[in-house]
């Protein structure tokens, strides 16, 4: 059985050595063979809450029943929009709720 040797990692000393990537796959392949040098690691600091978006409000799960045809159509549309079907459904409800609130004079 042939003996395999660990991959020799290339140490990056400066951010200027890191190329622009055209895809996540290309970036993953790069970092498979490269690592950050000690100087770069020492420059890194933990993230603080500053500059981060606020946390999303908590949501509460509820049960809503749809027939198979409606659910199939919802999932197909969500796929076409590159979203989850539950996310798309929430967007629909929020949009329609706002329209109805406007119609009822509850919002400006």
GUDREN-538216 format. One record per residue: x, y, z of N, C-alpha, C in turn. Coordinates in pm, whole numbers, plus 32768, in hexadecimal, padded with zeros to 4 digits. Atoms other than C-alpha are relative to their C-alpha. Last residue first. Example, Ala and Ser with C-alpha at 12.3 -4.5 7.8 and 13.67 -1.06 7.14 Angstrom:
2
REC    n.x    n.y    n.z   ca.x   ca.y   ca.z    c.x    c.y    c.z
REC   7FAE   7F89   7FFA   8557   7F96   82CA   7FB3   806D   8049
REC   8059   7F89   8000   84CE   7E3E   830C   805A   8078   8000
//
This chain:
108
REC    n.x    n.y    n.z   ca.x   ca.y   ca.z    c.x    c.y    c.z
REC   8000   7F90   805F   6C59   95C6   8240   802D   7FE4   7F7A
REC   7F79   7FCD   8016   6BF9   9492   830B   7FFA   806C   7F96
REC   7FB5   8018   7F86   6AAB   9424   83A4   8091   802E   7FF8
REC   7FD6   7F81   7FC4   69DB   94C1   8293   804D   7FF0   8082
REC   8054   7FE7   7F8B   6925   937A   8241   8025   8082   8047
REC   8089   7FF7   802E   69BA   9372   80E3   7FA2   8022   8074
REC   800E   7F80   8048   6B11   93B9   8172   7F71   8016   7FD5
REC   7FF9   7F97   7F9A   6AED   929C   826E   7FF3   808A   7FC1
REC   8081   7FFD   7FBA   6A78   91B6   8155   7FFE   806B   806C
REC   8066   7FCF   805D   6BA6   920A   807E   7F78   800D   8044
REC   7FEA   7F71   8011   6C92   91E0   81A8   7F96   803D   7FA3
REC   802A   7FC2   7F83   6BFE   908B   81F8   800E   8098   7FF7
REC   8091   7FF7   8003   6C24   9027   808B   7FC9   8041   807E
REC   802B   7FA3   8069   6D96   907B   8087   7F69   8013   8000
REC   7FDA   7F79   7FD6   6DDB   8FD3   81D9   7FD0   8067   7F99
REC   8058   7FD8   7F92   6D19   8E9A   8175   801E   808F   802B
REC   8087   7FEC   8034   6DC8   8E7A   8025   7FA3   8034   806D
REC   7FFF   7F83   804C   6F1E   8EAD   80C4   7F76   801F   7FC9
REC   7FFE   7F92   7F9F   6ED1   8D9E   81C6   7FFF   8087   7FB9
REC   8086   7FF8   7FC6   6E6F   8CB0   80AB   7FF9   8072   8067
REC   8057   7FC3   8064   6FB5   8CF9   7FF4   7F73   8012   8038
REC   7FD8   7F74   800A   707E   8CAD   812D   7FA5   804A   7F9E
REC   8036   7FBF   7F89   6FBA   8B6C   8162   8024   8094   8003
REC   808F   7FE8   8012   6FFB   8B07   7FF8   7FC2   8041   807B
REC   804B   806B   7FC1   7171   8B38   801C   7F6B   801F   7FF4
REC   8022   7FEA   7F74   7202   8C29   7F24   7FC0   7F82   8036
REC   7F8C   8027   7FAE   72B2   8C15   7DD3   7FE9   8022   8093
REC   7FCE   7F84   7FC4   7196   8CD2   7D22   8079   7FE7   805A
REC   7FE1   7FA4   806E   7151   8BAC   7C38   803A   8083   8035
REC   7F85   8030   8044   716A   8AC1   7D63   8029   805F   7F91
REC   7F8F   7FE3   7FA6   706B   8B95   7E21   8084   7FD2   7FC2
REC   7FE3   7F71   800B   6F7F   8B89   7CF8   8077   8026   8058
REC   7FC8   7FE9   8086   6F94   8A0D   7CE8   8026   8093   7FEF
REC   7F76   8030   8001   6F65   89EF   7E62   8042   8018   7F79
REC   7FB1   7FA9   7FA9   6E2D   8AC9   7E5B   8093   7FD7   7FFE
REC   7FEC   7F81   8046   6D9E   8A0A   7D33   8057   8061   804F
REC   7FA8   801B   8072   6DD2   88B9   7DDD   801F   8081   7FB5
REC   7F79   8013   7FCB   6D3D   893D   7F22   8064   7FE6   7F90
REC   7FCE   7F7D   7FD3   6C0B   89C3   7E6D   808F   7FF3   8032
REC   7FEA   7FAC   8076   6BDB   8879   7DB4   8039   8088   8027
REC   7F84   8026   8046   6C0E   87A3   7EEB   801E   805A   7F89
REC   800F   807B   804D   6B01   8855   7FB7   807F   7FEB   7FAE
REC   8017   7FE5   808E   6B78   894F   80B4   7FE7   7F7D   7FBA
REC   8015   8073   8058   6B6C   8942   8232   7FE0   8030   7F72
REC   805B   7FD4   8069   6C06   8A4D   830D   7FF5   7F8C   7F9F
REC   8026   8064   8063   6CA5   89EB   8458   7F9C   803E   7F9E
REC   8090   8019   7FFF   6D5C   8AF5   851D   7FE3   7F97   7F95
REC   8038   805B   8064   6EC8   8B22   857B   7F69   7FF2   8012
REC   8045   806E   7FBD   6F20   8C58   8640   7FC4   7FA4   7F97
REC   807C   8026   8041   7022   8D4C   85C0   7FC4   7F8B   804D
REC   8024   808C   7FF2   712D   8DFD   8687   7F7D   7FE7   7FB7
REC   805D   801E   7F93   7190   8F50   8601   7FDD   7F6C   8002
REC   808A   8004   802F   72C1   8F56   8523   7FA4   7FE2   8075
REC   8037   8087   800A   7404   8FB9   85CC   7F6F   8006   7FD1
REC   8045   8029   7F85   747F   9114   8578   7FC8   7F73   7FF1
REC   808E   7FDF   8004   7575   9128   8458   7FBD   7FD3   8081
REC   8051   8073   8024   76E2   911D   84BC   7F6D   8029   7FF8
REC   7FF9   801A   808F   77B4   9258   84AD   7FB1   7F86   7FD5
REC   7FFD   7F89   8056   77F3   9260   8622   800B   7FD7   7F6E
REC   8088   7FE6   8030   778E   9119   86CC   7FFB   807A   7FA5
REC   8051   7FBF   7F99   78FB   90BC   86E3   7F76   8016   7FC6
REC   8069   7FA4   802A   79B3   8FBF   8610   7FBC   803C   8079
REC   8089   8035   7FFF   7AEB   8F23   86A4   7F9D   806B   7FD2
REC   8043   7FE4   7F82   7C34   8FB9   8632   7F75   7FC1   7FFC
REC   808E   801C   7FFD   7D23   8F4A   8522   7FC8   8016   808C
REC   804C   7F87   8025   7E74   8FF6   8511   7F6A   7FEC   8010
REC   7FFA   7FA3   7F8F   7F1C   8ED8   85D1   7FB2   8080   7FE4
REC   8057   8034   7F96   7EA7   8DE0   84C9   7FFD   805E   8078
REC   808A   7FE7   8026   7F41   8EB7   83B9   7FA0   7FCF   806B
REC   8018   7F6F   7FFB   8092   8EBF   8469   7F70   8022   7FDC
REC   8011   7FD1   7F76   8085   8D47   84AD   7FE1   8095   8008
REC   7F87   7FFB   7FB0   8053   8CEC   8340   7FE3   803A   8089
REC   7FD4   7F7B   7FD6   7EFE   8C99   82B2   807C   7FF5   8056
REC   8029   7FDE   7F78   7ED8   8B4D   81FE   8033   808B   8022
REC   7FC5   7F87   7FC7   7EE3   8AD4   8096   7FCD   8015   808F
REC   7F6E   8008   8008   7EAD   8982   7FEB   8047   8079   803D
REC   7FD9   808A   7FE5   7D3D   893D   8035   8097   7FF3   8005
REC   7FE8   800D   7F71   7D0D   8AB6   804B   801E   7F6F   802A
REC   7F8E   7FAF   7FD7   7D3C   8AD5   7ED2   8021   7FE7   8094
REC   7F89   8045   8033   7C4D   89B4   7E81   807F   804B   802C
REC   7FED   8077   7FAD   7B42   8A4F   7F60   807D   7FB5   7FD6
REC   7FCD   7FD4   7F7E   7B6E   8BA0   7EB2   801C   7F88   805B
REC   7F76   7FD3   8016   7B47   8B02   7D59   8040   802A   8085
REC   7FB0   8079   8018   7A11   8A46   7DCD   8093   8024   7FED
REC   7FE3   803C   7F7E   7982   8B86   7E60   8056   7F83   7FF1
REC   8069   8059   7FCD   799F   8C28   7D0C   8028   7FCD   8089
REC   8074   7FF5   8058   7A5E   8D35   7C4C   7F8E   7FA6   802E
REC   8037   8081   8029   7B62   8D6C   7D5A   7F84   8016   7FAA
REC   8091   7FF3   800D   7C37   8EA4   7D7C   7FCC   7F7B   7FCC
REC   8039   7FD0   807E   7D97   8E3C   7DE3   7F69   8019   800B
REC   807C   804A   8017   7E27   8E2A   7F44   7FBE   8036   7F81
REC   7FE0   8080   8040   7F91   8EA1   7F41   7F84   7FAE   7FDF
REC   7FED   7FE7   808F   7F23   9008   7F86   8025   7F80   7FB4
REC   8081   800E   8044   7E9C   8F8D   80D4   800D   8017   7F6B
REC   8041   7F7F   8017   8006   8F60   8143   7F7C   7FE9   7FB6
REC   7FC9   7F9C   7FA4   80D4   8E41   81D4   7FBB   8087   7FF5
REC   8018   7F7A   8034   8019   8D1A   8139   8030   8065   8069
REC   8027   7F9D   7F9D   80AA   8BC7   8197   7FF7   808B   7FC1
REC   7FB8   7F85   8021   80A9   8ABA   808C   7FCC   806C   805F
REC   804E   7F84   8006   8036   8971   8122   805C   8076   7FE0
REC   7FAE   7F92   7FD0   80EE   882E   80CE   7FB3   8082   7FED
REC   7FF0   7F93   805F   7FE6   8722   80A3   8052   806F   803F
REC   805C   7F90   7FF2   8019   85FF   818F   8022   806E   7F9C
REC   7FC7   7F98   7FAB   80DB   84D8   8106   7F9D   8073   800A
REC   801F   7F78   802C   8039   839D   8085   803D   8063   8061
REC   8009   7FA3   7F90   80D8   8248   80AF   7FE4   808C   7FC9
REC   7FAD   7F89   800C   808E   8153   7F99   7FE9   805D   8076
REC   8054   7F8A   8000   8000   8000   8000   8059   807C   8000
//
